[in-house]
Amino acid sequence: MRVDHLVWYGADLEAGQRFFAERMDSAPTYGGVHPGEGTGNFLLSLSDQTYVEILGRDPAQPEASLDAELRALGSDSGLYHWAAGGADLEELRDRAQRAGLAGSELVTGGRTLPNGNWLGWKLFGVKNHGFGALVPFFIDWMESAHPAKTTPRGGSLVSVEAYTPAPRQLGEIYQALGLDIAVHEAAAPGLAVTVESRRGRHTLRTFDKLPRGYVI
């Protein structure tokens, strides 16, 4: 199991692109829009199997198409959620069920990229765990080329650390799902992700009010 991608959200998509271009070794590349969701993205890889998705408003779509939680974030920016990869999703769903976790169905989706290629995926998630975006969703890119292999290399992922008032319970969920993530006790929940480029180390943090995460 590994971190597949991190999702950074800011209402101003171009500002998000500049934020990473100023800190990393390469500028993120445009990834396209999400029709009906009100967003577009830029991408920047951290390895052949890990990347950052910079998500923001697509001005060509109505603001009402944005998820209510994104609209409520206003002009703030930060880590919004994340995905893990490298697992057989059917096996993972069975493991989650044995651990007493509420798992989703396996959901397939995809979209056409700006270059005309099709990007397809399969998703699985757990819900009703009470830890919001501290718990990732899980992705399998099936026959598609992994996005990290087709985007500029901006640096590398150093660490992912979770903070929560309930470290034991979160640690048990991570263990059940095969996630090797450091968990620390703290009054406020959040993620701190350290990335590194030739310009130094940078810590990416979740919003002060922890988002609910991507619910499947």
Secondary structure, DSSP 8 states (H G I E B T S, - for coil): -EEEEEEEEESSHHHHHHHHHTTSSS--EEEEEETTTTEEEEEEESSSS-EEEEEEE-TTS-GGGS-HHHHHTTT-EEEEEEEEESS-HHHHHHHHHHTT-EE---EEEEEE-TTS-EEEEEEE-EESSS-GGGS-EEEE-TTS--GGGSS-B--EEEEEEEEES-HHHHHHHHHHHT---EEEE-SS-EEEEEEEETTEEEEEEB-SS-------
